[in-house]
Amino acid sequence: AHVFALQFGLIIFSQTALNKSSHRVEEFKMAGYQRLTAVMSSVQEEEQQEKTVSAGFNKIALTAQEIRQKPFSFRDYYKNQLISDCAYSFGDKFLNAPQEERPPLIKREAKACVELFANMMTNVRKDEALRVVLTLMSDVTEDAEMTDLLVKTAEGEQLTRPLLNILYRNDNYSKFQACLVMARLASCSREVMQTDDLNQYLGWTISQLGSQMDYLECVSRALMTFLKKDCYRAPFYSANGVKPILDILDRRITFQLQYQLIFCLWMLSFNVSVVERMKEFPVAVVLCDVLRSTNREKVQRVILATFRNFIEKPSAAIAEAYATDMIHFKSVPILNVLVKQTREDTDLQDDIEFLHEKLNISLQDLSSYDEYAAEVKSGRLEWSPVHRSEKFWRENVMRLNEKDYEILKLLVAVLEQSQNPKAIAVASHDLGEYVRYYPRGKRVIESLGAKTLVMSLVNHGNSDVRMQALLAIQKMMVQNWEYLGKQLEMQA
């Protein structure tokens, strides 16, 4: 048997580490980060983090380490006619070749290499053998040049179809390695995946965003690579890929996973159509939350790069809506601090200064109602001053009727769907204020089903919710607040 043993952390090709760093430099260049010293500093930080993750926390990396250290031979598979003569010959030479000779070997015998991988994935059913082949493919595709060579050599779906089939096996290691390899092949291919294959890959990958933490890093790495190609960004969005990412970012996760998931959002934000449609979700709101809680420059960098795209890429109206979210959820105070700091990364500084200027201009033009509407649309209601301002309600109550009662319907949705007692209490209060200041408010509220919902909250477990529900019901029961006020003055 030939020994397939590599030290942990070493990749098949001696050039891999350099290539990997080059890939990340290109990632940052896409957003204008051309200052090499700052970029390489971030890359080195990420490399160190990856070593820590691989050493103790990533099941994929630990399993790959074990596989590289076990002996393996293709002989039995050749004897059983599961792989071709040329595939076996290549595999035999590859496992025995010194590390530095493997890239030239693949270049000379690329067709045999592809045939070996395709034969093994198609004809072999044992998890152990598939794990070895997928580890080899993962190591090979770490190198962009080798990946490009495999893509050019493979005929049609020679590699992609077997990889898609592996996604539905029971072995987690094989599935997630196949997902990662598939993303690398797709990102290097000049051809767009066929629609059925694309839908299958996206459906499976997005479904795995709800998987265990051990595998989330592998899925997010695959998506980082996959979404570098613009042709896959709109399909990913249409496959409902954004919401699972936001759900994960709302949880307590490592900064490395934060970075990888936000990187995916950053990739999406380069597509004008997608960035406009993304406003349907509270993307800016969630990123503001992360920005307020992180002190990692690499996370700050990718968030601010995404924010800049939110301002520059979409139409003026959508850009202004994004800006309103950033303002309301307290990104301006953070930018006020960051803009005063000195840093070597002048391109990052440029993003900070750009956002600082744009958001402060928007802040001057922002009305209290715009800010209120942004808060309601986010679903994250708090006791900000406008909710208890008589001036606000007198001046803006009619605006709640705009766009077929859009804001009122969102307040009702909070009562129906939110699990946050504060948000429910604020929504109940606002519905009561609407009835109080709009003469026909009671009829509108009843038509939207809000009155019944508010009444159901009088037995809520939270005391503030109960109190606001009772107050709102009282307002809904009174027909004429102005008349009531005069009567109380006369009695006094």
Secondary structure by P-SEA (a helix, b strand, c coil): ccccccccccccccaaaaaaaaaaaaaaaaacccaaaaaaaaaaaaaaaaaaaaacccaaaaaaaaaaabbbbaaaaaaaccccaaaaaaaaaaaaccccaaaaaaaacaaaaaaaaaaaacccccaaaaaaaaaaaaaaaccaaaaaaaaaaccccccaaaaaaacccccaaaaaaaaaaaaaaaaaccccccaaaaaaaaaaaaaacccccccaaaaaaaaaaaaccccaaaaaaaacccaaaaaaaaccccaaaaaaaaaaaaaaaacaaaaaaccccaaaaaaaaaaaccccaaaaaaaaaaaaaaaccccaaaaaaaaaaaaaacaaaaaaaaaaccccaaaaaaaaaaaaaaaaaaaaaccaaaaaaaaaaacccccccccccaaaaaacccccccccaaaaaaaaaaacccccaaaaaaaaaaaaaaaacccaaaaaaaaaaaaaaaaaacccccaaaaaaaaaaaaaaacccaaaaaaaaaaac
